[in-house]
Amino acid sequence: MSPVMSMPPPEVIIVGAGPAGCALACRLARADVSTLLLDKASFPRDKVCGDCLSPRAQHHLARLGLLDDIAAEAHAVSRIGFQAPSGARASADIARALRADAADPRSMPGRALVLPRRRFDERLWRHALAAGAQFRVGHVRQLLRSGEPGTADSRLVGAGAGVFAGVVNDSVDSSTNGTVCGVLLNGEPVPARLVVVATGAATGLLRRSPLYPARSVPNPVHRPMNREAHGPLHSVAARCYLSGVAMPDAGLRFFFDHLPLPGYAWVFPTGPRSANIGFWYNGKQRQSAAALLTQLLARHPVLSALARDAETVGPVAGFPIRTDFLTAPKVAPGLLAIGEAAGLVNPFTGEGIDYALESAELAAETVLEAFGRLDRQRDWPHQGPLTAGALASYPRALNRRFRSLFLVMATAHRYGFNPWVFNRLFGGGERGQPLVDTLVRVCFGAAPPLSLLHPIPIARLLWSRAER
């Protein structure tokens, strides 16, 4: 008998042990919810990312009790800089822009942290295991559903192998109806009251579920560029690591020059003489992100100078990013999506770790509220999967927290990613500094997104004179 089949059926299965999955596993396990965390790879394992932990992400790590450990291992930066298509530059002190107050526990940290995902994810994973979550390595390519298609009140009966009496043992390939009641892990059925999809940008499992976005739903971000772009929306990015690099400016640096828009290049220091250098693009592309980054390292005035005398550590690696939160389904009977699997990546910045951690917290609140209405010791496994009604508070909470932000960021992506805007925004000198600080606050989640649309900073942008 396999280790999974020999253990009692978990109440919750989380597919994907990235930041969202591990954060949710930690919160549920602490509340004595039996939780099985699954990933296709063992730890430590690498994930291609910019590796930046925003002040908002740090705030949620602190709520998990993990920030001190992460901060001790990460590289801290206090400034953020921007370079416009014209070459004009602007910068901001993160603490000043966020109006951070170290004495106020509600205040966000006045810094950013940079920690490679290989180390960050392992820290989160170990934290989840220490909280009591179980972990297994394996592939989940199918979901199990119970009862007849379209029903939401199915019941699992028995225990162990007997749990599957009355369960239709097939995936949701043939029908996206029915209540999800478990997964096939390495070909073996594993039941659960709830399956959580935390697989990031990968859509293989979602395609076999009710959470795959309908092809008839247009995505508002890409509508002006491609009116036929439906379903999951992916932007692309690539990154590489440099060691022995001279870092004249040790802050986070974003470049909008000598590259195609809507996109940017970044340089994030991972140490005194090492950096994560990457390129993000949220438009129609003819070349891969990895190919575009390779070209930037050879031709971009700043990036090529940094790379010239440095050593490249590992290959240039590309990765997709989902940014379709506004249209992505979030719940179905017995099924819930968190983090990037719910499209929670900012369509203007490409940032997603903070949203992943926050969505895990909101999902935990919903699950614990649903389980709190039940006598779990008596009802499981005889009680069936959680209904869509029991999970309905989760998408409502997500919309309250993120909908206005994503609407503003999608609008900024559509109309603001052009040379005219960036040249004035980052070339306005002292006159433009308040708007730069506002942009930093909004992107880091420390100010309402509508702050960017206030008439005073907009007037400053329109009437400013871009300077070199």
N, C-alpha and C positions, 0 to 999 in steps of 0.2 A: 504494500500500500504506500502511495506517495505521501510525503510529509504534509501536503495540503489536505488530502482526503482523510488523513488520520487525525486532524485537528477538528475541534468543533466548528460548525459553520460560522463565519464572521457575520456580524450585522452589516458592516460596510466594507465594500471593496473599493480601493482607490487605484485606478490604473494610471501609472505615471508618478515617479518619485522625484519630480522637480520641485521648485520652491512652493508652488501651490499645493501639490499632493502631499509633500512632507509637512507643511504647515497645518493642513487639515487633519492629517493623521495624528499629529501631535495634540491638537486640540480635542479631537474625539477620544483618543486613548486616555488623556488626562481625565475625561469625564466618564471613564469606565465603559465606553462603547467599544466592543470588540472590533478591531479594525485590521484589515489585511491590505498592506501596501505592496503594489506590484510594479516592477520595472523590467524592461527587456535587457538591461545591463546591470552588472554588479558594480559596487562602489569600491574605490573612487572611479569615476568616469567623467569624460570631458563633455562639455556642452559649448557650442559656438555662441558667443554672446559678447556684448561690450563690457561686461563685468562690473558695471557701475551700480552701486547701491545708493539710490537717492536718499535725501533726508526723510522722505515719506516711507521708503522701504525700511530705513533704520528705525523709524517710529514703530512700525509693526514688528520688527525683530525684537525691539525692547518689550513689547507686549507679550511676545513669546518667551521672554527671559533669555534671549540669545545674543543680544546686541553686544554686550561686553566681550564675549568670546570672539565674535566676528570682528569687532573693532581692533582687538589686540593683534589679529592676524592680517588685517587689511591695510592698504595704503590710504591715508587720509589726505584729501585735498580741500583747500579753502576757497579757491577761485574758479570761475568759469569764464572762458573767452570765446569770442565769435569772430570770424573773418568773412566779410561780405564778398560778393562776386567782384566788386570793384577793388578789393584789397583792403578796404577800410576795416578797422578793428574796433571792437568794444569788449568790455569785460565787466564782471560784477563780483563783488565779495559776497559769497554765498550767505554768510551769517547776516550781513547787513541787508541783503535783498530779502531774506526770509524774516527779518526782524526777530532773529532767534534770541531766546533768553535762556541761558543755561540754568538759571535758578527756577525756571518754570517747567515742571515735568510734562506739561501739555505742549510745550514748544518743540518744534522739530529741531534736530541737531543742525548746527550751522556749518555743515561740511558735507562732502560726499565721500564715500568709501569705494575703493576699487579692489576687488578680490576675484581672481579667476574662478569661474564656475566649478571647475574640478574640485576646488577646496571648499567653496561656499556650499555647493549642493551636498557634499559629504557631511559638513557640519550640521546642516538641517536634517539630513537623513539620520545621523546618529542621535540627534535631539528627539526625533520621532520614535526611534527604537527605545531610547531611554524612558520615554513617556509610556511605553507599553504596546506600541503598535507592532504587529508581526510583518515580516518582509519576506517576499519570495521573488526570485528572478525567473522570468518566463515571458512568453509571447501570448498576448490576448488578441486574437483575431476575430473572435465571435462573441456575441452576447447571447444569453439565454433568456427566453421569455416564457411566461406562464399563462395558462388558460387559452381561450380563443382570441384571435386577433380582434383588437378594438376594446377588449375588456380591461378594466382598471381595478377589479376587486378580486383577482385571483389569489389563491392561497397555496403556500407550500406545506406539505404534510410530512410527518416523520422526521428522522434525524439521520445524519451520516448519509450513506448512499440512498436510504429511503426517502430523503428529502425530495427526490426527483420524481416520486409518484405523482402523476398528473401534470408534469412539466413537459411542454413541447420542446424537445432537445434539438433545436436548430438555432441558427443565428437569425438576425433580423434582416438578412440579405433579401429574402423573398418578400418580406413585408415589414414596413417600419411601424406597424401597429403592434399592439400587445404590450404587456407589462414586463419590463426587464426584471429578472429575478436572479441574475448571476452572470458568470462569465465561463468561457472555456479557456482554461489556463494550460498551455502546452497540451491541448486536446482533452483535458480532464474537466468535468463540470464542477464548478464551485458556486454554491448558492449564496445569496446575500439579500438583505432587505433593501439595500441601496447600492448601486454602482455609480461611482464618481469618475468621470472622464477628465483626466489631468494630463493629457498627452501632448500639450503644447500645440505647435503648428501642424503636427501630423494628423491627417484626417482619415487614415485607413479605418480605424474603429468607428469613427463618427459616420462614415459612409454607410455602415451597417446598422445605423441607429436612427431613432426619430429626431435626433439633434442635428442631423445634417441640414444646412440651410436650404430652403426651397429654391429651386432654380428660377421661380417666378418672382423672387424678391430682389429688386435692384439694390445695389449698395450705394449709398449717397456719396461715398468718398471718391469713387472712380467714375461716377456718372458723366462728368464732363469730358473724360478722356476715352471712355469705352462704355457706351450705353448698353452693351450686351453683357457686361461683367456682373454675373449673378453668382450666388453660392458663396463659399468661403473666399475672402479676399486676402491675398498674400502679397506683402511687400517682400523685398529681398535684402540681404545684408551679407557681408563677409568681413572676416577679421584675421589678423595675424599678430604674433608677438615678436617684439624686438628686444634684444638685450644689448647692453653696452651702448645705449642711445643717450646722446646729449640732450637734456631737457631744459632748455633756457626758460621755459615757463612751465612750472610744475602743476598747473591747474588742468581742469578738463578743457579741451579745446575742440571747437566745432568749426569746420571749413565749408563754405558754400561757394568757393571759387574754383575755377578750372575743373568743373565736374558737371554732369547733367543734373538738372532740377526736374522734379522735386526729390532732392536727396542731399546728403551731406557726408563729409568725412569726419572722423573723430580721432583724437589722440588722447588716451586716458592712461596716465602713469600708473603702473602696477608696483613701482618701487623707485628708488632714487635714480636708477639708470636702466629702467625697463618700462615697456609700454605696450598697451593693447591699441593697435591701429586698425581702423575699419572704415567701411563705407556702407551707408544705408540708402535705399532707393525705393520710393513708393509710387511708382508709375509703370508704364509699359516699357519693358526693356528688351533689347535685341541681344544683349550679351549677358552672361552670368555676372552676378555680383563679384565673384572671385576674380573673373577676368578684368572687370572694371577696377577693382582695388589694385590688382597687379599693375595696371597701366598708371594709376595714380601714384603708386610708389616709385615709378620710373620717371614721371613727368611733372607731378605737382611740385611747385617750388619749395614748399615747406616739408611735405612728406618725403620727397626724394632726398632732401638734405638730411633729414633724421635717419633715413634708412641707409644712406651712403656708407657711413662708418659703423653701422650697427650690424649685429648678427640676427638673422631671422630664425626664430625658434619654432620649428614645426611648419606645416604647410599653410598657405592661404586657404581658409575654409569658408564656404558659403552656407547660408541657412535661410529658410523662409520664415516669415513672420505674419501671423494672422492679426488683422486690424478691424474685423467686421463685427465688433460688439453691438452696434446699433441694430443689426439684423439677425444676429446669430441666436438660434433657440438655446435656452438655458436649462430647461427641465422637461422631463417626460415621466410617465409612471415608472418608478423604480430607477430613474436615471437623472443625473445632474452633471453639469459641466462647470469647471472652474478655471481661472487663469486664462492663459492663451487659448485653451480649448473653447472658451466662451468668447473669443475674439478680443480679449482685454489687453490689447497693446495700443498705445497712443498712436493714432495715425499721423500725427505731426512730428513726434520725437522718436518713435520706435521703442520707447521705454515700456517695460511690462512687469518687472519683478515686483514693484510696489503694488500694482494692481493684483498680481497673483496672490500675494500675501493677504491683501485686504479681502479679496473674494473668498479665500479660504476661511477667514474669520466670519464673514457673512454666511457662508454655507454651513459652518459649524453651528452658528446660532439657529439656523433653520432646522437642521437635523436634530439638534438637542431639544428644541422645542417640540418637534414631532414625536421624538422618543419619550419626552417627558409626559406626554398624554397617555402613555402605554405602560402596562406592567410588563417590562421587557423579559424578566425572568420567566413569566408565565406564558407570554405570547410567542416568543421566538423559540423554535422555528415554525410554530403552527400559524402565527400571524404572517400575512403575506407582505410583499414589497410595499414601500411607501407610495401612496398615490400622488398624482400630480397636484391634487389639492393640498396635501400635506406639505408639499415643497413650494407652494405658490408664493410664500413670503420671500423666498430667495431672489427670484428675478425682480420682484418689486423693490427689494433692498438695493440690488445692483443698479436699477434705474434711478432710484433716488440719489445714489452716491455718484454715478458715473455718466448718466445720460447727457446732462447739460455739458459736461466736460468734453465728451466725445463729439457732440454736435458742434461745439465751438472749434475744437481741434480739426474736425473734418472740414469745417468752413475755412479755417486758416490754411489747411493743406490745399484746398481748392483755389483760393484766391490770393493767399499770402506767400506761396512758395515761388517767388519770381524775383529777378534781380532788382527791380525798382524798389520793392518793399525792403529787401535785405540791405540794399545800399543806404537807404534812409534810416532804417532801424539801427544799423550798426555803424553808420557814418555820421551820426548826429552829434557826436561829442558829448559835452556835459548836458546840453539841451535834451538829448535823447536818452540820458541815463535813467530817468524815472520809468520810461517805457521798457527799457532793457531789464530793469529790476522787476517790473511787473511780469514780463515774460518769464523770467526765472521763477518767480513765485507761483505762477499758474502752472508751469510745466512740472514743478516739484510738488504741486498739490497743496500749496500753502495759501492760495488765494482763489476766490471764485473765478471760474473761467470767463464770466462776463466782464471781469475787470479789464480784459484786453480790448473790449469794445466800448469802454468809457469814452465820451467825446473829447475829453481833455488830452489823453495820450494819443488818440487818433489825430487830433488837430496838430499836435506836435510832430507826429509822423508826416502828415501831409505837407506841413509848412517848413519842415526842417530842410536844411541844405546839406546834402551828403558831402562829407569831407574825407579826404584820404588820411 
